[in-house]
Amino acid sequence: MGEPVGLSPAPDVLQDLLEDSLNVVLCGMAAGTASAKARAYYAHKQNKFWKILYETGLTPALLQPHQCRDLLQHRIGLTDLVKTHSGMDHQIPLSELRLDARSRLSNSVAAFRPKFLAFTSKAAGQGFLGGKREYGEQAERIADTRIWILPSTSGAANGSWRPEVWHAFADAVRAATFVVPALSRDP
């Protein structure tokens, strides 16, 4: 049986920030409560997301949550695995990690073809990939898109914070997106 007649699906808590030619799509489990209220990604004042983007050189300036759309100028997109719920990772119903959530993300990545898909929490990465994983680059790909799992930037996850994984990821992004200028062919 399909959806009950007359009921429409719940709206997305935060709209995806995706477009063609992105280097990176960063994907959380779901919008946090502060982010849902602010209508901006990674909006909790104790979240380290914006600081680590700047610290690793993925952004040239320290952005604020209300500037999340500016990430597109730096060829970085944002999404969440679960679009219709908000809260901390452990508060998201496991039923929301169903096949259609994973398919939606896979289809978005296949359509926009970023060089990297990076999960901003181990729970999101494991939920998408279907099992226990360590931080870092994963063996799986979506077409040519490389997949990484990064430590959560949430203040609630300070015990597992490992900025060196974010730095290694930024180094991999730079290495994969560095374009060597063509040599001049003067006679």
C-alpha positions as CSV (number, residue, x, y, z in Angstrom):
1,M,0.0,0.0,0.0
2,G,1.2,3.5,-0.7
3,E,0.8,6.8,1.2
4,P,-2.6,7.5,2.7
5,V,-4.7,9.6,0.4
6,G,-4.8,13.3,1.3
7,L,-1.5,13.2,3.3
8,S,1.5,14.9,1.8
9,P,5.1,14.0,2.8
10,A,6.6,16.1,5.6
11,P,8.6,19.1,4.3
12,D,12.3,19.2,4.5
13,V,13.6,20.9,7.6
14,L,16.4,22.6,5.7
15,Q,16.6,22.9,1.9
16,D,19.6,21.2,0.2
17,L,22.4,23.5,-0.9
18,L,23.4,21.6,-4.0
19,E,24.4,22.5,-7.6
20,D,26.6,21.3,-10.4
21,S,30.4,21.5,-10.2
22,L,30.8,21.2,-6.5
23,N,34.0,19.8,-5.1
24,V,32.4,18.7,-1.8
25,V,28.9,17.8,-0.4
26,L,28.9,17.7,3.4
27,C,26.1,15.6,4.8
28,G,24.9,15.4,8.4
29,M,22.4,13.0,9.8
30,A,19.6,15.6,10.2
31,A,19.3,19.3,11.1
32,G,19.9,20.0,14.8
33,T,17.3,21.7,16.8
34,A,19.1,25.1,16.7
35,S,19.7,24.7,13.0
36,A,16.0,24.0,12.4
37,K,15.0,27.0,14.4
38,A,17.5,29.3,12.6
39,R,16.8,27.7,9.2
40,A,20.5,27.5,8.7
41,Y,23.0,24.5,8.8
42,Y,25.2,24.0,11.8
43,A,23.7,26.9,13.8
44,H,24.3,25.8,17.4
45,K,26.8,28.3,19.0
46,Q,29.0,25.4,20.2
47,N,29.2,23.6,16.9
48,K,32.7,23.6,15.4
49,F,31.6,23.2,11.8
50,W,32.2,26.8,10.5
51,K,35.5,27.1,12.5
52,I,36.9,23.8,11.1
53,L,36.0,24.8,7.5
54,Y,38.1,27.9,8.0
55,E,40.9,26.3,10.0
56,T,41.4,23.6,7.2
57,G,41.3,26.2,4.4
58,L,38.1,24.8,2.9
59,T,36.8,28.4,3.2
60,P,39.0,31.5,3.0
61,A,37.0,33.3,5.8
62,L,35.2,32.3,8.9
63,L,31.6,32.1,7.9
64,Q,28.5,32.2,10.2
65,P,25.5,29.8,9.9
66,H,23.3,32.5,8.3
67,Q,25.9,32.6,5.5
68,C,25.5,28.9,4.7
69,R,24.5,29.7,1.1
70,D,27.9,31.4,0.6
71,L,29.5,27.9,0.7
72,L,28.3,27.3,-2.9
73,Q,30.8,30.1,-3.9
74,H,33.5,27.9,-2.5
75,R,32.1,24.8,-4.3
76,I,30.8,23.2,-1.1
77,G,27.2,22.0,-0.8
78,L,25.2,20.9,2.2
79,T,22.5,18.3,2.8
80,D,21.3,15.9,5.5
81,L,20.6,12.2,5.3
82,V,17.3,12.6,7.0
83,K,15.5,15.7,5.7
84,T,12.1,15.6,7.5
85,H,13.3,15.4,11.2
86,S,15.5,17.5,13.4
87,G,17.5,16.8,16.6
88,M,20.6,15.1,17.7
89,D,21.8,12.0,15.8
90,H,20.5,9.6,18.6
91,Q,17.1,11.3,18.5
92,I,16.5,10.5,14.8
93,P,14.2,7.5,14.5
94,L,16.0,4.5,13.0
95,S,13.1,4.1,10.7
96,E,14.1,7.3,9.0
97,L,17.3,5.7,7.7
98,R,15.2,3.6,5.4
99,L,16.1,2.9,1.8
100,D,14.4,6.0,0.4
101,A,16.5,8.4,2.5
102,R,19.7,6.6,1.3
103,S,18.4,6.5,-2.3
104,R,17.5,10.2,-2.2
105,L,21.1,11.0,-1.2
106,S,22.6,8.6,-3.7
107,N,20.5,10.1,-6.5
108,S,21.4,13.7,-5.6
109,V,25.1,12.8,-5.6
110,A,24.8,10.9,-8.9
111,A,23.0,13.9,-10.4
112,F,25.3,16.7,-9.1
113,R,28.5,14.6,-9.3
114,P,30.6,16.3,-6.6
115,K,34.2,15.1,-6.2
116,F,33.6,14.2,-2.5
117,L,30.7,13.3,-0.3
118,A,31.7,13.7,3.3
119,F,29.5,12.7,6.3
120,T,29.8,15.1,9.2
121,S,29.1,12.4,11.7
122,K,30.0,8.7,12.1
123,A,26.3,7.9,12.7
124,A,25.3,9.5,9.3
125,G,28.1,7.7,7.4
126,Q,27.3,4.4,9.0
127,G,23.6,4.9,8.4
128,F,24.2,5.5,4.8
129,L,26.8,2.8,4.2
130,G,25.0,0.3,6.4
131,G,27.4,-0.8,9.1
132,K,30.3,0.1,11.4
133,R,32.9,2.3,9.8
134,E,36.0,4.2,10.9
135,Y,36.7,7.8,10.2
136,G,38.4,8.7,6.9
137,E,38.0,7.7,3.3
138,Q,35.7,4.8,2.5
139,A,36.2,2.1,-0.2
140,E,32.7,2.8,-1.7
141,R,32.1,5.4,-4.4
142,I,29.0,6.8,-6.0
143,A,30.1,6.9,-9.6
144,D,33.4,8.9,-9.3
145,T,32.5,10.6,-6.0
146,R,34.8,9.7,-3.1
147,I,33.1,9.1,0.3
148,W,34.6,10.2,3.6
149,I,33.3,10.0,7.2
150,L,34.4,12.9,9.4
151,P,34.1,13.4,13.2
152,S,31.0,15.3,14.3
153,T,31.5,19.0,14.9
154,S,28.6,19.0,17.5
155,G,29.6,20.2,20.9
156,A,27.8,17.1,22.2
157,A,30.5,15.0,20.4
158,N,33.5,16.7,21.9
159,G,34.7,13.3,23.3
160,S,35.3,12.0,19.7
161,W,36.5,15.2,18.2
162,R,39.5,14.6,15.9
163,P,40.3,17.7,13.9
164,E,43.2,15.9,12.2
165,V,40.7,13.8,10.2
166,W,39.1,17.1,8.9
167,H,42.6,18.3,8.0
168,A,43.4,15.1,6.1
169,F,40.1,15.5,4.3
170,A,40.8,19.1,3.3
171,D,44.3,17.9,2.0
172,A,42.6,15.3,-0.1
173,V,40.1,17.8,-1.5
174,R,42.9,20.2,-2.4
175,A,44.9,17.4,-4.1
176,A,41.9,16.3,-6.1
177,T,40.8,19.7,-7.2
178,F,44.2,21.4,-7.9
179,V,44.4,22.3,-11.5
180,V,47.8,22.6,-13.1
181,P,48.0,25.6,-15.5
182,A,48.7,24.7,-19.1
183,L,52.2,25.3,-20.3
184,S,52.7,28.1,-22.8
185,R,53.7,26.9,-26.2
186,D,55.5,29.9,-27.5
187,P,57.7,29.2,-30.5
